[in-house]
Amino acid sequence: MLIIEDLHVKIGDKEVLKGVNLEIKAGETFILFGPNGSGKTSLLMTLMGFSGYEVVKGKIVFKGKDITHLPTYERARLGIGMSFQRPPTIHGLKTADLVRLCARNKDLDVKKLAQKVNFEDFLDRDINSGFSGGEIKRSELLQLMAQKPDLLLFDEPESGVDLENMALIGKIVKELLSGNGMEPRPDIPMKELKKIRQVSGLIITHTGYILDYINADRGQVLMNGQLCCEGRPRDILEHISKFGYKECVRCLK
Ligand SMILES: Nc1ncnc2c1ncn2[C@@H]1O[C@H](COP(=O)(O)OP(=O)(O)OP(=O)(O)O)[C@@H](O)[C@H]1O
């Protein structure tokens, strides 16, 4: 689904990614850990193709196509969607209109979709205008539910979310990763279900709360623009909780 090869990225004069190699297969969910400022958000922003993130070396291949220099809207059309840590406020653009734009479907029943994330009362408000931390996350999820991407990028889905809303957000993230609300299929064995699931995820987390709700396959730590310490996400989290990121620094040497 996604292949990143020797990716080097600069923001201005600063090299924030220094040779990232990563493959995420169809149906796989990958968890990205790392200390503040290590380049996690920059990686997601680069995958989405935002300006300011200059790829100076390496390439990004999505569904077999080299997307390294494609504009953001083309990446979104190909099936990449992102939930931002701090999305911008857009005055003059109603939430409902943005959700319709994400779906590329004027007839979408936005209200019905919004009910799934308790967001009906926000549809007439300008996007993110005065939204609380938890409301921003639910707005981001609503846009992704409309877009139905094949590769979901989540930048800290837990940040600013209370425990009750965390359960809702966890449930929706799980649904999106399982193929956007795919109906439960008790008739199909787990092993087979995994084979037909084609949605992939790349999730940044500091706290790991999201791991209580989803099936995460693999994880890695991003340290100073380089990936290291591959393992099971729970094991990585436990290790970081006990020892911090010291070991990862040694791992890179
Ligand atoms: N627009 C910018 N101009 C200059 N430096 C930037 C810019 N955006 C990011 N950086 C720098 O790039 C580095 C990586 O930032 P990034 O946001 O990717 O880190 P992160 O791992 O996501 O951190 P956090 O866990 O705190 O969210 C940081 O040192 C940051 O200050």
PDBQT file of the ligand as one rigid body, heavy atoms in Angstrom, charges set to zero:
ROOT
HETATM    1  N1  LIG A 301       7.406  25.337  10.030  1.00  0.00    +0.000 N 
HETATM    2  C1  LIG A 301       8.519  24.992  10.671  1.00  0.00    +0.000 A 
HETATM    3  N2  LIG A 301       9.609  25.802  10.670  1.00  0.00    +0.000 NA
HETATM    4  C2  LIG A 301      10.744  25.429  11.303  1.00  0.00    +0.000 A 
HETATM    5  N3  LIG A 301      10.887  24.268  11.979  1.00  0.00    +0.000 NA
HETATM    6  C3  LIG A 301       9.848  23.450  12.017  1.00  0.00    +0.000 A 
HETATM    7  C4  LIG A 301       8.599  23.754  11.362  1.00  0.00    +0.000 A 
HETATM    8  N4  LIG A 301       7.751  22.728  11.572  1.00  0.00    +0.000 NA
HETATM    9  C5  LIG A 301       8.422  21.817  12.312  1.00  0.00    +0.000 A 
HETATM   10  N5  LIG A 301       9.672  22.251  12.580  1.00  0.00    +0.000 N 
HETATM   11  C6  LIG A 301      10.697  21.574  13.392  1.00  0.00    +0.000 C 
HETATM   12  O1  LIG A 301      10.871  20.267  12.880  1.00  0.00    +0.000 OA
HETATM   13  C7  LIG A 301      11.147  19.370  13.950  1.00  0.00    +0.000 C 
HETATM   14  C8  LIG A 301      10.176  18.208  13.866  1.00  0.00    +0.000 C 
HETATM   15  O2  LIG A 301       8.880  18.683  14.197  1.00  0.00    +0.000 OA
HETATM   16  P1  LIG A 301       7.607  17.713  14.206  1.00  0.00    +0.000 P 
HETATM   17  O3  LIG A 301       6.414  18.561  14.441  1.00  0.00    +0.000 OA
HETATM   18  O4  LIG A 301       7.637  16.880  12.991  1.00  0.00    +0.000 OA
HETATM   19  O5  LIG A 301       7.934  16.804  15.487  1.00  0.00    +0.000 OA
HETATM   20  P2  LIG A 301       7.014  15.733  16.231  1.00  0.00    +0.000 P 
HETATM   21  O6  LIG A 301       7.855  14.501  16.372  1.00  0.00    +0.000 OA
HETATM   22  O7  LIG A 301       5.711  15.574  15.557  1.00  0.00    +0.000 OA
HETATM   23  O8  LIG A 301       6.836  16.415  17.662  1.00  0.00    +0.000 OA
HETATM   24  P3  LIG A 301       5.629  16.368  18.759  1.00  0.00    +0.000 P 
HETATM   25  O9  LIG A 301       5.672  14.993  19.375  1.00  0.00    +0.000 OA
HETATM   26  O10 LIG A 301       6.034  17.426  19.730  1.00  0.00    +0.000 OA
HETATM   27  O11 LIG A 301       4.344  16.664  18.054  1.00  0.00    +0.000 OA
HETATM   28  C9  LIG A 301      11.035  20.180  15.241  1.00  0.00    +0.000 C 
HETATM   29  O12 LIG A 301      12.318  20.536  15.665  1.00  0.00    +0.000 OA
HETATM   30  C10 LIG A 301      10.241  21.397  14.825  1.00  0.00    +0.000 C 
HETATM   31  O13 LIG A 301      10.551  22.547  15.602  1.00  0.00    +0.000 OA
ENDROOT
TORSDOF 0
